[in-house]
């Protein structure tokens, strides 16, 4: 079976991991926000802003890691805006999130036009190059897939481990998880719910922006409009799919990316008999199916989307 | 560096056993005043607490007890007045400062994160955020030591979601002790406990006092206050109404201080049984979730009679109440309303059959917290011509109705437009009573009508039920409080595992016999 042979090729897995990387960053970011009790629908726009900020920094002469840092900062700033509106002011997280997405996206396109008024095709930068890990990268299939990627992909996997460690092993993680479950438990122990939630949203937004920057600085080498293309919304679903657990969410991201990489290869196999849109649809249809099967039993953070106001009767 | 839990903020030890009057107070409140809008919740309250002393804060619901303690703990900021702990002023509105000063609070509604373990809940906030690793071993050792020392058995590794209410309360107390609390505030700690758990709690409190802790015990239950406290402060409508040394006072004196007058329980005249109003004939309900279902139960309710349904909670009372109020339809068997077989049983059918409902959970089922008093009182009847015309609500009639109920049932509320969640439990219950009784229903389903109410409100609710009985209504009183059942019921039925015992007239079965039926013995023989 040709269709199954694809699954054994190294290039398929290389692509799957590459496609997964931005999703991993952004999913961890969203997961941190939601664990603290804030649904961050600004994700799509924040990824767009991050994609532009990172790429533009390098285009303007900065080095690649400075670009990543600037993207993270830009994300944190939009996170600060989102958090200020939703946490101390207690506004609707849905409305604010959609607002932040629209604002961040438009502001990014506007800045792009201001900065590059005369450009017709987007300028290219020198992106991150694959960094083979000596020894490990020679293992068949697994080696190229996991150990011959760009540094940002390694960073994505590191982020998962770090998120899991912080959430489950540190005093700070306790406070974040409690803030999303029962904020009054946090306040009764003398911790500011506002500070925890705002911090979590800013940190999470920074990760989302780095996810966006991966696209312009590692997967591709320049910035296009519409390049985030719904990836942020997929990450929201991945958090649910992962039952708000970093490890499970990572598996979800890789699964989705594998579907995506697979459908591209199937398109080529089908020889144009089946309309290619059917294949494009496949990962999304499968995600919905997976959500139905997995997430029905998920226990979501109880205070998710519930604003906390101190001293309210 | 290994993390020690939060360092002790303990005061200099004072000599044991010295006269209480001689030791400096550990806590001093002076002139504390708090307003919520037009409501004066605390009015210039001052008192002192000595080392090793148990002070009971007694008062009806809405008297301002919880508000006062929330000020002490920093959840609210007082409008006026000051708090001193161990001689130092306590900064207002800062729970951290209160914790560091040695104040621990066990809230009435527990402040625990259910998705986390006991250990995590207790350790929350006790270790610095810059630590790269939570010190679980140290925390565990300390928790185990404390729980052994004070008889607070609980598994540190258990998830809070899996704990019973009594265990959760022990976790709350451990949280305070873990932070070396010297003053422990317990807000209505026994409201959720079984009698055995209450005894265990009191034993723990004795041990804590023995260690020199001071305790503020908030309650509206007189017998507990009498048995556990050294001194009683009585709050009434936000004011300190009196202060008594427990040994020198009596239940009746305290009750009078609480409500401002002598409490008289209403006399129960002999019943005058009327017609059959509601008959359930071998009704069973379908299984839904984990709840107990009804198993071929038969029940007849007669006008002018109060039928008491006793039983341990969770034996099918909820299913029976859902059935009678129309929320659930019978899977088999029949419902007969005044001789007519009821079809298509639904909440609306139950209402139009003249069934007045006093639901078990006022907050979750009885009212809609964020809607106004007016909206809540017409909630069952907004479709009738009295409150709507051609699909539009008649707000003037609705408001007038709300004002009538507020006046007739003596409801304390700022205005008919106020959100109902701002009302105290007793006032909310009065509104529900007014809503249910105003249309003179022929059947009244009173499910736990006095749960969580104070002495004054309990008497009021009982009086209203007796009035309805005199008018000829058939009343089903479901209660877990056997004393209440015995006081009011003309006949008593016991529910166990979804089945009903035969009815017994007032005074026929002894408490021991009822208890045996409640435990499920001899259900068939009875």
Interface residues (C-beta under 8 A of the other chain):
Chain A: X169 X170 X171 X172 X173 X174 X175 X177 X178 X181 X182 X184 X185 X186 X187 X188 X189 X190 X191 X299 X301 X302 X310 X311 X313
Chain B: X36 X70 X73 X75 X76 X77 X93 X94 X95 X96 X97 X98 X99 X100 X105 X107 X109 X111 X112 X113 X114 X115 X116 X120 X121 X123 X124 X125 X126 X127 X128 X129 X131 X132 X133 X134 X175 X422
